[in-house]
Amino acid sequence: MSKDIKYEAAYAELQGIVRKMENDELDIDQMADQLKRAQELIKLCKDI
């Protein structure tokens, strides 16, 4: 994951992932990948 991403961009991407999960837009493989990405984004936001 790029450390160059800004907090606002990371938060917006995280919101998009949550929206897709809530709307059942992801299959199980996509969900696993998105959960990993969400964990990275949460860590980045906390670090900032």
C-alpha distance matrix in Angstrom:
0.0 3.8 6.4 8.8 8.6 12.0 13.2 15.3 12.8 10.7 14.1 15.4 12.8 13.6 17.2 17.0 15.8 18.6 21.1 20.5 21.1 24.1 25.5 25.1 23.3 21.2 22.6 21.9 19.4 17.4 17.7 16.3 13.1 13.0 13.9 10.9 8.6 11.2 11.0 7.4 8.7 11.9 10.9 9.3 12.5 14.7 13.5 14.3
3.8 0.0 3.8 5.3 6.1 9.7 11.9 14.0 11.6 10.4 14.1 15.3 13.3 14.7 18.1 18.0 17.6 20.4 22.6 22.3 23.3 26.1 27.4 27.4 25.4 23.7 25.5 25.1 22.6 20.4 20.8 19.8 16.5 15.9 17.0 14.4 11.6 13.6 13.8 10.0 10.2 13.4 12.3 9.7 12.6 15.0 13.3 13.3
6.4 3.8 0.0 3.8 5.5 8.1 10.1 13.0 11.5 10.2 13.7 15.5 14.3 15.3 18.6 19.3 19.0 21.4 23.7 24.0 24.9 27.3 29.0 29.3 27.6 26.1 28.0 27.5 25.3 23.0 23.0 21.9 19.0 18.0 18.5 16.0 13.4 14.6 14.2 10.5 10.2 12.7 11.1 7.9 10.6 12.7 10.5 10.1
8.8 5.3 3.8 0.0 3.8 6.3 9.5 11.7 10.1 10.2 13.6 14.8 14.1 15.9 18.7 19.2 19.6 22.1 23.9 24.4 25.8 28.0 29.4 30.0 28.0 26.9 29.2 29.1 27.0 24.3 24.5 24.0 20.8 19.6 20.6 18.5 15.4 16.4 16.8 13.2 12.1 14.8 13.9 10.3 12.1 14.8 12.8 11.3
8.6 6.1 5.5 3.8 0.0 3.8 6.7 8.4 6.4 6.5 10.0 11.0 10.5 12.3 15.0 15.5 16.2 18.6 20.3 20.9 22.4 24.5 25.8 26.7 24.8 23.9 26.4 26.6 24.8 21.9 21.9 21.7 18.7 16.9 18.0 16.5 13.1 13.7 14.6 11.5 9.5 12.3 12.3 8.8 9.9 13.1 12.1 10.4
12.0 9.7 8.1 6.3 3.8 0.0 3.8 5.5 5.3 6.2 8.6 10.0 10.7 12.3 14.3 15.5 16.8 18.5 20.1 21.4 22.9 24.5 26.0 27.3 25.7 25.3 28.1 28.4 27.0 23.9 23.5 23.7 21.0 18.7 19.5 18.5 15.1 14.8 15.8 13.2 10.4 12.4 12.7 9.1 8.7 12.1 11.4 8.8
13.2 11.9 10.1 9.5 6.7 3.8 0.0 3.8 5.5 5.1 6.0 8.5 9.9 10.4 12.2 14.2 15.4 16.4 18.2 20.1 21.2 22.4 24.3 25.8 24.7 24.4 27.3 27.5 26.5 23.5 22.5 22.8 20.6 17.9 18.2 17.6 14.5 13.2 14.2 12.2 8.9 9.9 10.8 7.7 5.9 9.3 9.6 7.0
15.3 14.0 13.0 11.7 8.4 5.5 3.8 0.0 3.8 5.5 5.1 6.1 8.6 9.8 10.5 12.3 14.3 15.3 16.4 18.4 20.1 20.9 22.5 24.4 23.1 23.4 26.6 27.3 26.5 23.2 22.3 23.3 21.1 18.1 18.8 18.9 15.5 14.1 15.9 14.4 10.7 11.9 13.7 11.0 8.8 12.3 13.3 10.6
12.8 11.6 11.5 10.1 6.4 5.3 5.5 3.8 0.0 3.8 5.4 5.1 6.1 8.5 9.8 10.6 12.4 14.3 15.3 16.6 18.6 20.0 21.1 22.7 21.0 21.0 24.1 24.9 23.8 20.4 20.0 21.0 18.4 15.6 17.0 16.8 13.2 12.5 14.7 12.9 9.5 11.8 13.6 10.8 9.9 13.6 14.3 12.2
10.7 10.4 10.2 10.2 6.5 6.2 5.1 5.5 3.8 0.0 3.8 5.5 5.2 6.2 8.7 9.9 10.7 12.4 14.3 15.5 16.7 18.5 20.1 21.3 19.9 19.4 22.3 22.6 21.6 18.4 17.6 18.2 15.8 13.0 13.8 13.5 10.1 9.1 11.0 9.3 5.8 8.1 10.0 7.7 7.0 10.7 11.7 10.5
14.1 14.1 13.7 13.6 10.0 8.6 6.0 5.1 5.4 3.8 0.0 3.8 5.4 5.0 6.2 8.7 9.9 10.6 12.3 14.3 15.4 16.4 18.4 20.0 19.2 19.2 22.4 22.7 22.4 19.1 17.8 18.8 17.1 13.8 14.1 14.7 11.7 9.5 11.6 11.1 7.3 8.1 10.9 9.4 7.2 10.6 12.6 11.3
15.4 15.3 15.5 14.8 11.0 10.0 8.5 6.1 5.1 5.5 3.8 0.0 3.8 5.4 5.1 6.3 8.8 9.9 10.5 12.5 14.4 15.3 16.5 18.5 17.2 17.7 21.1 22.1 21.8 18.3 17.4 19.0 17.1 13.7 14.9 15.9 12.6 11.0 13.9 13.4 9.8 11.3 14.2 12.6 10.9 14.4 16.2 14.7
12.8 13.3 14.3 14.1 10.5 10.7 9.9 8.6 6.1 5.2 5.4 3.8 0.0 3.8 5.4 5.0 6.4 8.8 9.9 10.7 12.6 14.3 15.4 16.7 15.0 14.9 18.1 19.0 18.3 14.8 14.2 15.7 13.5 10.2 11.9 12.7 9.3 8.3 11.6 11.0 8.0 10.3 13.2 11.9 11.2 14.7 16.3 15.5
13.6 14.7 15.3 15.9 12.3 12.3 10.4 9.8 8.5 6.2 5.0 5.4 3.8 0.0 3.8 5.4 5.1 6.3 8.7 10.0 10.7 12.4 14.3 15.5 14.7 14.4 17.4 17.8 17.6 14.4 12.9 14.1 12.7 9.2 9.7 11.1 8.3 5.9 9.1 9.6 6.6 7.7 11.2 10.9 9.8 12.7 15.0 14.7
17.2 18.1 18.6 18.7 15.0 14.3 12.2 10.5 9.8 8.7 6.2 5.1 5.4 3.8 0.0 3.8 5.4 5.1 6.1 8.7 9.9 10.5 12.2 14.2 13.7 14.3 17.8 18.7 19.1 15.8 14.1 16.2 15.2 11.4 12.1 14.2 11.8 9.2 12.4 13.3 10.3 10.7 14.4 14.1 12.4 15.1 17.7 17.1
17.0 18.0 19.3 19.2 15.5 15.5 14.2 12.3 10.6 9.9 8.7 6.3 5.0 5.4 3.8 0.0 3.8 5.4 5.1 6.2 8.7 9.9 10.6 12.3 10.9 11.7 15.3 16.8 16.9 13.3 12.4 14.9 13.6 10.0 11.8 14.0 11.4 9.9 13.6 14.2 11.6 13.0 16.5 16.0 14.9 17.9 20.2 19.6
15.8 17.6 19.0 19.6 16.2 16.8 15.4 14.3 12.4 10.7 9.9 8.8 6.4 5.1 5.4 3.8 0.0 3.8 5.4 5.2 6.3 8.7 10.0 10.7 9.6 9.3 12.6 13.5 13.7 10.3 8.9 11.3 10.3 6.6 8.2 10.7 8.7 7.2 10.9 12.1 10.4 11.6 15.0 15.2 14.7 17.3 19.6 19.7
18.6 20.4 21.4 22.1 18.6 18.5 16.4 15.3 14.3 12.4 10.6 9.9 8.8 6.3 5.1 5.4 3.8 0.0 3.8 5.5 5.1 6.1 8.6 9.9 10.2 10.5 13.7 14.4 15.5 12.6 10.2 12.7 12.8 9.1 9.3 12.5 11.2 8.6 11.7 13.8 11.9 12.0 15.6 16.4 15.2 17.3 20.1 20.4
21.1 22.6 23.7 23.9 20.3 20.1 18.2 16.4 15.3 14.3 12.3 10.5 9.9 8.7 6.1 5.1 5.4 3.8 0.0 3.8 5.4 5.1 6.1 8.6 8.5 10.2 13.8 15.4 16.7 13.6 11.9 15.0 14.9 11.4 12.5 15.6 14.1 12.0 15.4 17.1 14.9 15.4 19.0 19.4 18.1 20.4 23.2 23.0
20.5 22.3 24.0 24.4 20.9 21.4 20.1 18.4 16.6 15.5 14.3 12.5 10.7 10.0 8.7 6.2 5.2 5.5 3.8 0.0 3.8 5.5 5.2 6.1 5.0 6.5 10.2 12.2 13.4 10.2 9.1 12.6 12.5 9.5 11.2 14.4 13.2 11.9 15.4 17.1 15.6 16.5 20.0 20.4 19.7 22.1 24.7 24.7
21.1 23.3 24.9 25.8 22.4 22.9 21.2 20.1 18.6 16.7 15.4 14.4 12.6 10.7 9.9 8.7 6.3 5.1 5.4 3.8 0.0 3.8 5.4 5.1 6.2 6.4 9.4 10.4 12.3 9.9 7.4 10.8 11.8 9.0 9.5 13.1 12.9 11.2 14.2 16.6 15.5 15.9 19.2 20.3 19.8 21.6 24.3 24.9
24.1 26.1 27.3 28.0 24.5 24.5 22.4 20.9 20.0 18.5 16.4 15.3 14.3 12.4 10.5 9.9 8.7 6.1 5.1 5.5 3.8 0.0 3.8 5.6 7.8 9.4 12.2 13.4 15.8 13.5 11.1 14.4 15.6 12.6 12.8 16.5 16.1 13.9 16.7 19.3 17.8 17.6 21.2 22.4 21.2 22.9 25.9 26.3
25.5 27.4 29.0 29.4 25.8 26.0 24.3 22.5 21.1 20.1 18.4 16.5 15.4 14.3 12.2 10.6 10.0 8.6 6.1 5.2 5.4 3.8 0.0 3.8 5.4 8.3 11.3 13.5 15.8 13.4 11.9 15.6 16.5 13.8 14.9 18.4 17.8 16.2 19.4 21.6 20.1 20.5 24.0 24.8 23.8 25.8 28.7 28.8
25.1 27.4 29.3 30.0 26.7 27.3 25.8 24.4 22.7 21.3 20.0 18.5 16.7 15.5 14.2 12.3 10.7 9.9 8.6 6.1 5.1 5.6 3.8 0.0 3.8 5.6 7.8 10.0 12.6 10.9 9.5 13.2 14.5 12.6 13.6 17.1 17.1 16.0 18.9 21.3 20.4 21.0 24.2 25.3 24.8 26.7 29.4 30.0
23.3 25.4 27.6 28.0 24.8 25.7 24.7 23.1 21.0 19.9 19.2 17.2 15.0 14.7 13.7 10.9 9.6 10.2 8.5 5.0 6.2 7.8 5.4 3.8 0.0 3.8 6.9 10.0 11.6 9.1 9.0 12.8 13.2 11.4 13.4 16.5 15.9 15.5 18.8 20.5 19.6 20.8 23.9 24.6 24.3 26.7 29.0 29.3
21.2 23.7 26.1 26.9 23.9 25.3 24.4 23.4 21.0 19.4 19.2 17.7 14.9 14.4 14.3 11.7 9.3 10.5 10.2 6.5 6.4 9.4 8.3 5.6 3.8 0.0 3.8 6.5 7.8 5.5 5.6 9.2 9.9 8.8 10.8 13.6 13.6 13.7 16.7 18.4 18.2 19.5 22.3 23.2 23.4 25.6 27.7 28.4
22.6 25.5 28.0 29.2 26.4 28.1 27.3 26.6 24.1 22.3 22.4 21.1 18.1 17.4 17.8 15.3 12.6 13.7 13.8 10.2 9.4 12.2 11.3 7.8 6.9 3.8 0.0 3.8 5.6 5.3 6.0 8.7 10.1 10.3 12.0 14.4 15.2 15.8 18.1 20.0 20.4 21.7 24.1 25.3 26.0 27.8 29.8 30.9
21.9 25.1 27.5 29.1 26.6 28.4 27.5 27.3 24.9 22.6 22.7 22.1 19.0 17.8 18.7 16.8 13.5 14.4 15.4 12.2 10.4 13.4 13.5 10.0 10.0 6.5 3.8 0.0 3.8 5.5 5.0 6.3 8.8 9.8 10.4 12.6 14.3 14.9 16.6 18.7 19.7 20.7 22.8 24.4 25.3 26.8 28.7 30.2
19.4 22.6 25.3 27.0 24.8 27.0 26.5 26.5 23.8 21.6 22.4 21.8 18.3 17.6 19.1 16.9 13.7 15.5 16.7 13.4 12.3 15.8 15.8 12.6 11.6 7.8 5.6 3.8 0.0 3.8 5.4 5.3 6.5 8.7 10.0 11.1 12.7 14.3 15.8 17.3 18.7 20.2 21.9 23.2 24.6 26.2 27.7 29.2
17.4 20.4 23.0 24.3 21.9 23.9 23.5 23.2 20.4 18.4 19.1 18.3 14.8 14.4 15.8 13.3 10.3 12.6 13.6 10.2 9.9 13.5 13.4 10.9 9.1 5.5 5.3 5.5 3.8 0.0 3.8 5.4 5.1 6.0 8.5 10.0 10.5 12.0 14.2 15.5 16.2 18.0 20.0 20.9 22.1 24.1 25.7 26.8
17.7 20.8 23.0 24.5 21.9 23.5 22.5 22.3 20.0 17.6 17.8 17.4 14.2 12.9 14.1 12.4 8.9 10.2 11.9 9.1 7.4 11.1 11.9 9.5 9.0 5.6 6.0 5.0 5.4 3.8 0.0 3.8 5.4 5.0 6.0 8.6 9.7 10.1 12.1 14.2 14.8 15.9 18.2 19.6 20.4 22.1 24.0 25.3
16.3 19.8 21.9 24.0 21.7 23.7 22.8 23.3 21.0 18.2 18.8 19.0 15.7 14.1 16.2 14.9 11.3 12.7 15.0 12.6 10.8 14.4 15.6 13.2 12.8 9.2 8.7 6.3 5.3 5.4 3.8 0.0 3.8 5.5 5.2 6.4 8.8 9.9 10.8 12.8 14.4 15.4 17.0 18.7 20.1 21.4 23.0 24.7
13.1 16.5 19.0 20.8 18.7 21.0 20.6 21.1 18.4 15.8 17.1 17.1 13.5 12.7 15.2 13.6 10.3 12.8 14.9 12.5 11.8 15.6 16.5 14.5 13.2 9.9 10.1 8.8 6.5 5.1 5.4 3.8 0.0 3.8 5.5 5.2 6.3 8.7 10.1 10.9 12.5 14.4 15.8 16.8 18.5 20.3 21.5 22.9
13.0 15.9 18.0 19.6 16.9 18.7 17.9 18.1 15.6 13.0 13.8 13.7 10.2 9.2 11.4 10.0 6.6 9.1 11.4 9.5 9.0 12.6 13.8 12.6 11.4 8.8 10.3 9.8 8.7 6.0 5.0 5.5 3.8 0.0 3.8 5.4 4.9 6.0 8.6 9.8 10.3 12.0 14.1 15.0 16.1 18.1 19.7 20.8
13.9 17.0 18.5 20.6 18.0 19.5 18.2 18.8 17.0 13.8 14.1 14.9 11.9 9.7 12.1 11.8 8.2 9.3 12.5 11.2 9.5 12.8 14.9 13.6 13.4 10.8 12.0 10.4 10.0 8.5 6.0 5.2 5.5 3.8 0.0 3.8 5.4 4.9 6.2 8.7 9.8 10.4 12.4 14.2 15.2 16.4 18.3 20.0
10.9 14.4 16.0 18.5 16.5 18.5 17.6 18.9 16.8 13.5 14.7 15.9 12.7 11.1 14.2 14.0 10.7 12.5 15.6 14.4 13.1 16.5 18.4 17.1 16.5 13.6 14.4 12.6 11.1 10.0 8.6 6.4 5.2 5.4 3.8 0.0 3.8 5.4 5.2 6.5 8.8 10.0 10.9 12.6 14.5 15.6 16.8 18.7
8.6 11.6 13.4 15.4 13.1 15.1 14.5 15.5 13.2 10.1 11.7 12.6 9.3 8.3 11.8 11.4 8.7 11.2 14.1 13.2 12.9 16.1 17.8 17.1 15.9 13.6 15.2 14.3 12.7 10.5 9.7 8.8 6.3 4.9 5.4 3.8 0.0 3.8 5.4 5.1 6.2 8.7 10.0 10.6 12.3 14.3 15.3 16.6
11.2 13.6 14.6 16.4 13.7 14.8 13.2 14.1 12.5 9.1 9.5 11.0 8.3 5.9 9.2 9.9 7.2 8.6 12.0 11.9 11.2 13.9 16.2 16.0 15.5 13.7 15.8 14.9 14.3 12.0 10.1 9.9 8.7 6.0 4.9 5.4 3.8 0.0 3.8 5.4 5.0 6.1 8.5 9.7 10.4 12.2 14.1 15.3
11.0 13.8 14.2 16.8 14.6 15.8 14.2 15.9 14.7 11.0 11.6 13.9 11.6 9.1 12.4 13.6 10.9 11.7 15.4 15.4 14.2 16.7 19.4 18.9 18.8 16.7 18.1 16.6 15.8 14.2 12.1 10.8 10.1 8.6 6.2 5.2 5.4 3.8 0.0 3.8 5.5 5.2 6.2 8.6 10.0 10.7 12.3 14.4
7.4 10.0 10.5 13.2 11.5 13.2 12.2 14.4 12.9 9.3 11.1 13.4 11.0 9.6 13.3 14.2 12.1 13.8 17.1 17.1 16.6 19.3 21.6 21.3 20.5 18.4 20.0 18.7 17.3 15.5 14.2 12.8 10.9 9.8 8.7 6.5 5.1 5.4 3.8 0.0 3.8 5.5 5.2 6.2 8.7 10.0 10.6 12.4
8.7 10.2 10.2 12.1 9.5 10.4 8.9 10.7 9.5 5.8 7.3 9.8 8.0 6.6 10.3 11.6 10.4 11.9 14.9 15.6 15.5 17.8 20.1 20.4 19.6 18.2 20.4 19.7 18.7 16.2 14.8 14.4 12.5 10.3 9.8 8.8 6.2 5.0 5.5 3.8 0.0 3.8 5.4 5.0 6.1 8.6 9.8 10.6
11.9 13.4 12.7 14.8 12.3 12.4 9.9 11.9 11.8 8.1 8.1 11.3 10.3 7.7 10.7 13.0 11.6 12.0 15.4 16.5 15.9 17.6 20.5 21.0 20.8 19.5 21.7 20.7 20.2 18.0 15.9 15.4 14.4 12.0 10.4 10.0 8.7 6.1 5.2 5.5 3.8 0.0 3.8 5.4 5.1 6.2 8.6 10.0
10.9 12.3 11.1 13.9 12.3 12.7 10.8 13.7 13.6 10.0 10.9 14.2 13.2 11.2 14.4 16.5 15.0 15.6 19.0 20.0 19.2 21.2 24.0 24.2 23.9 22.3 24.1 22.8 21.9 20.0 18.2 17.0 15.8 14.1 12.4 10.9 10.0 8.5 6.2 5.2 5.4 3.8 0.0 3.8 5.5 5.1 6.1 8.6
9.3 9.7 7.9 10.3 8.8 9.1 7.7 11.0 10.8 7.7 9.4 12.6 11.9 10.9 14.1 16.0 15.2 16.4 19.4 20.4 20.3 22.4 24.8 25.3 24.6 23.2 25.3 24.4 23.2 20.9 19.6 18.7 16.8 15.0 14.2 12.6 10.6 9.7 8.6 6.2 5.0 5.4 3.8 0.0 3.8 5.5 5.1 6.2
12.5 12.6 10.6 12.1 9.9 8.7 5.9 8.8 9.9 7.0 7.2 10.9 11.2 9.8 12.4 14.9 14.7 15.2 18.1 19.7 19.8 21.2 23.8 24.8 24.3 23.4 26.0 25.3 24.6 22.1 20.4 20.1 18.5 16.1 15.2 14.5 12.3 10.4 10.0 8.7 6.1 5.1 5.5 3.8 0.0 3.8 5.4 5.2
14.7 15.0 12.7 14.8 13.1 12.1 9.3 12.3 13.6 10.7 10.6 14.4 14.7 12.7 15.1 17.9 17.3 17.3 20.4 22.1 21.6 22.9 25.8 26.7 26.7 25.6 27.8 26.8 26.2 24.1 22.1 21.4 20.3 18.1 16.4 15.6 14.3 12.2 10.7 10.0 8.6 6.2 5.1 5.5 3.8 0.0 3.8 5.5
13.5 13.3 10.5 12.8 12.1 11.4 9.6 13.3 14.3 11.7 12.6 16.2 16.3 15.0 17.7 20.2 19.6 20.1 23.2 24.7 24.3 25.9 28.7 29.4 29.0 27.7 29.8 28.7 27.7 25.7 24.0 23.0 21.5 19.7 18.3 16.8 15.3 14.1 12.3 10.6 9.8 8.6 6.1 5.1 5.4 3.8 0.0 3.8
14.3 13.3 10.1 11.3 10.4 8.8 7.0 10.6 12.2 10.5 11.3 14.7 15.5 14.7 17.1 19.6 19.7 20.4 23.0 24.7 24.9 26.3 28.8 30.0 29.3 28.4 30.9 30.2 29.2 26.8 25.3 24.7 22.9 20.8 20.0 18.7 16.6 15.3 14.4 12.4 10.6 10.0 8.6 6.2 5.2 5.5 3.8 0.0
